[in-house]
């Protein structure tokens, strides 16, 4: 016979095994195929790293001085960096394109174009009156609705006395015109 302590240990081990198997079944299956993203292309490239390290201080100098020469230098390095990244992306796609075989159903052109990541549209936050930021979609929508309500108002509503005076003016004939042509 087993002692109570041995029985508790086996029950705990069985419980742990069941929890681990349930977690493994519930977790999403990740494919082993590497995914090409923009960050993978240039992450370990020393030329990109060097240009980034060159660009950051130039941006800081320009932000502090707002000197046109500093802006020119920053733009030049930014252009070099974007051209290098475009070349690396093209090389990566050309290398991937050369691996494709025409008869392979897994590598058809439609599937490949669907897998290319399209850039996400970034929606910037809206600044509140107190200096904070509206970041969520509902907060931004409420801020815009409040702004539009304050900017676009209804027609001017006049007082009852003004309205009665307007009605009286419209009812009497226009002065200087003959009666056949009055309004």
C-alpha angles and dihedrals in degrees: 000000000000123000122240091252093054090047091052092049093051091047091051091048091050091049091050091049092050092048091049093049091047091050091049091051094046096047117093117258111248119206120231091223110111114239119223111227131166092256092052092056098059104017097104099026110120093205091057091046091050092050091047090051089050094046099050098063091042090055091049092049091049093047091053098042106026086208114161092225091055089048090052091052092048092049091049093053092043090053092049090050095049091047091050092049091049090051092049091049091049092049091049093050093045090052090050091045092054092056093060120106119205097228098047110106092200092061103048119145095246093057092048095050090049091053094054107102115239117214115264118239108240116215109202122225121255120236119237124222091253092056098260125114136250103220107165123076094243093051091050092047091050091048092051092047091051090048093049091048090054095046101041110049129176121263115290109273111214127211120266090253092054091046092052090049091052092050091050092051092050092048098054120074119259115264118245095025125101116252094253092063101042121126 
